[in-house]
């Protein structure tokens, strides 16, 4: 009996231990990203500087003052934003995949991220005020663009027999191509210098500041909580919508709530990071292969892994051909495009 009890306890704690390991890896990558650059800073010095900012903690500042400036004004705001963006795109991708029961669903491929980029572009490139009565409307404009793009893809794919997943992906890719082209056209028309335009379209954190992370938190906190608490219902949805209805699940309400949550969170981060593709495809699918199919753990593990992945991609983007900084979207595309082809060719998830 005692052995069985210990075995049950181990089954309950094992997933949480895995989450703890993943979180530790994410912290390590964040420290690495904060320390590597034109001026390298040792991880112990980074920890000392951070701890010195805590109340009731006194540490003698035996480091160069420039280290503190570099960390607190440039690198840590950048790492913070990259973690928020990566975690959000990954958990949104996992939610879309669970909702549509297809591992090819992704905020970029179904049009949410490019639609958000178009909404943000219209605000950035026109005379529309960014703030209205003290409220930053950039994430809201991105949400309107994202929900519009997803809605067009959804209703284009839907027919009398339901929602063919292959058609949804194809419709999303078409909408993504159109909205990306419109964003490029608007930005190029507003700014004759094409280089910053293309850099924003490919995504990046070169202009990251503390205020950007603070601005998106009011959008991320409620939407991410909504996605996390619906992990068990996403497990039920994997049995099919009819079976879920028989178990008393309000399928249409759950779908609407999760689509709005995943789309709003995606829009909020895209408004400040630009378009970073394939994060919501690679990370949740890899998590599912390694850790299993329980969405109660896929969702938080995707968020942690996505934060680590995008932070690492940003580190590669700014150091691989120093002093030139690549857009982060180029790095994720180099990883994501072959991965997408692999899924199509060998996993055969999309019906012919």
N, C-alpha and C positions, 0 to 999 in steps of 0.2 A: 504493500500500500504506500509506504514511504517512497519507494522507488518511483511508483506511478505519479505521485504528487510532485516529486522533483522533476520528473520528465515533463509534466504539464507546465510547471513553472518555467522550465527552460524554453518550452515552445512559446510561451507568452513573452519572455524577456529577450529571446534571440533577435527578433526583428528590431527591437529598440536598441540593442547593442550594435546592430548593423548601421542603424541611423546615426548612432554616436560615432562610429568609425568614419562614416561618410562626412559627418560634420567636422571631425578633426582634420580630415584631408582637405576640406574646403578652407579651414582656417590656415592650414599650412600653405596652400596655394595663395591665399590672400596676403599672408606675410611675405611670401616670395615675390608677389607682384608689387607690393609696397616697397620692397627693398632693392629691386633690380631696376636699373635705368642708367642715365648718364652719370649719376652719382649713386654708387652702391652703398646701401645701409644695412648693417648687420641686423638679423632678426632680434637679437637681444636688446639692441639699442632701440629698435622699434617698440618692443614691449615696454622698455623703461620710459620712453617718451609718452606712450599711451597711458601707462599707470600713473605717471606724474600729473596727469590731468584729472585724475580721480580725486574726489574730496577726501580729506583726512589721510592722504597718502603723500609722504614727503620723500623725494628721491633727489639726491644731488645731481644737478645737470652737468654731467661730465662728458657731454657730447657737443659737437659743433652746433651753433644756433641755426645754421643753414639747414641742418638735417631736420630740425623741427618744422621749419618753414616748408621744406619740400614735402614732408609727410602730411602735415595737417592742412595744407592749402592746395596741394596738387595730387599726390598719389592716393591718399586714403579716401578723399572724395571720389576719385576715379574708381577705386576698388569697390567702394560702397555702392556706387551706381551700377557697376558691372555685375555685382552680385545680385542686386535687386532685379536688374533686367534679365539676367540669365535664369534666375530662379522663377521669375514670373512667366517667361516664355516657355520654360520646361513644364511647369505645372499646368499652364493653359493647354499646352500640347497634349499632356497626359489626359486632361479632362475631355478635350475634343475626341481623342482616340477612344476613351471609354464610352463616351456618349454615342459616337457613331459606330462603335465596335469595329474600328479599322485603324491599324497602326500607321497608316499613311496620312491620317488627319493631322494637320499642323497649322498653327496660326498663320504661317506664310502661305502654305499651299491652298488653304481654303479661302484666302483673300483677306483675313482679318488684319494682319500686319501691314500689307500694302495699302489697304483701305484706310487704316489709321495714319499711315504716312501721307496719304493724299489729303486727309482732313487737316493734319498738322501743317502741311505745306501751304495750303490755302491761307491759313492764318499767318504763317511766317513770311510769305512772299507778297502779301497784300497789305492794305492799310487797315485791316481788321485789328482792333486793339487786343493785345494779349490778355489784359486784365479788365474785367467788368465788375464794378462795385467790389473791388478787392478780391475777386475770384479769378484764378488763372483758368482761362477758357481753352488753353491749348490741349489738355487731355480730353476735355469734353468734345472739342472739334475732332480730335483723333477718334474718339468713340463713335461719333456720328458717321465718320467715314468708314470705320471698321464694321459697325453693325449694318451699314448700307451694303458694303461689299459682301458680307456673309449672307445677308438676306437675299441678295440677287443670286448668289451661288446656290443657296438652299432652294429657292423657288424655281430656279432654272432646272435643277436636278430632280426635283420632286415630281412624281407622276401619280397616276391612279393606283399603281401597285405599291407606292411607298416612296422610299428615298434610296435609289441605287447608289451605293457608295462610290463606285468607279466614276459615275457621272458627276457626283458631287466634287470629287477631286479634280476632274477635268474642268468643270465649271469654275472651281476656285482658282486653278492655274490660269485660266483665261482672264478672269477678273483681276487676278494679281498682276498679270502682264499689262492689262489696260491701265490700272491705277498707277502702276510704276511709271509707265510712259507719260501719263498725265502729270504726275509729280515732277518728272524730269523736265517736261515742257514748261510748266509753270515756273520752276526754279531758274531754268536757263533764261527764260524771258525776263525774269526780274533781276538777274545778276549775270552780266556778260562773262564773268570769270567762272568757267565750268568746273574747275578743280574742287572748290569747296562744295559745290552742288553735288558732284558725283560722290565726294567723301560722305556727305550726309546721307545720300541715298543708299550707300553701302553700309552705313552704320558705324558708330564709333563713340569714343568717350573723351576725345581730345579736349573738349570744352567743359568737361564735368566739373560741377561745383556742389558744395554741400546743399545749396538751396534746391537743386534738382531732385536729390533724394528726398528731401523734406516735402517737396511739392507733390510727389507721386504717392507718398505713404497713405494719405487719406483715401486714395482710390484702391490701393493694394490691400490694405489691412482687411476691410470687409469682404472684398471679392475672394481673396485667398482663403479666408476663414470659411466662406460658403463652399468653396471647392473641397477643402479638407474634410469638412463634416459630412460631405456626401459620398465619401469613399465607399461606404457599405452599400449605398444605393447603386453606385456604379457597378459594384460586383453583381448585384441583382440584374442590372440592365444587360449584362453579358449573356444572360440566359434568353434574351429576346424580349421585345416590348410586350408581346401578348402574355408571356409568362409573368413579367413584372406586374402587369395590370391584374392578373389573377391573384398575385400576392398582396394586392392593395396599394401598389405604388401609383401615384398620380404622374404618369409618364410625361404627359405634355407639359405640366407645370414644372417638373424637374428639368426637362430639356430646356425650357425657356429660361429658367433661373440660371442654369449652368452655362448656357450659351452667352447670356448677358454678362455673367461674372467673368468668364474666360475672355470675352471680347473686350470688356471694359478694362480689365487688368492689362491685356495686351496693348490696348490703345494708349494707356497711361505711360507705359515704358517706351513705346515706339516714339511718342511725342518728344522724348528727350534723347533717345539713343539713335534714332534713324532705323533703317531696316536691317535687321540681323537675321538672316534666314537659317532654317534647318535646325535650330536649337530645339524647338518643340517636336521635331521628328527624331533626331538622333538620341537625345537624352532619355525620354520615356521608353523608347523601344529597347535601348541598352539596359535600362533599369529592369524592364520586364524580363529580359533574357537572363539577367544575372540573379535577380532577387525574387522572381515569381510574379504571379498574376493578381495578387490581392491589392486592390486599389486603395485600401486603407494605408498601405505602406508605399505603393507606387507613387502616390501624390506627394507626400513629404520627401521621399527619397529623390524624386525628380526635381523638386525645388532645390534641394541641397546640391545635387549633382549638376544641375543647370547653372547654379551660381558659380561653382568651381570651374565648369567648362568654359563659360564666357569670360571669366576672369583670366583663365589660362590663355584663351584665344586672344584677349586684349594684350596680355604680356608678350605673346609671340608677335602680334601685329606691330607693336612699337619697338621691338628689339631685333627682329630677324634680318632687316636690311637697314640697320641704324646708319645715318640719322633720319632716314625717311620712315614715316609712320604709315603703315597700311590701314585701310578701313577694316574693322573687325569682321564685317560681313564677308570680306574676301576669304579670311581664314576659315570661318564657319562654312562657307560655300565649298572650299576645297575638301572639307571633311564630309559635308552633308550631301553633295551631289553624287559622289560615288556610293554613299550609303543608300541613297534613294534608289539608284539604279540596282543595287544589290537586292533591296527589298522587292522591287518589281520583277527582277529576273529570277531570283532563286526562292524567295518566300511565296511568291504568287498570291499575294493578298487581294489584288485587284481582279475582279471577275472580268473575263474576256467577253 
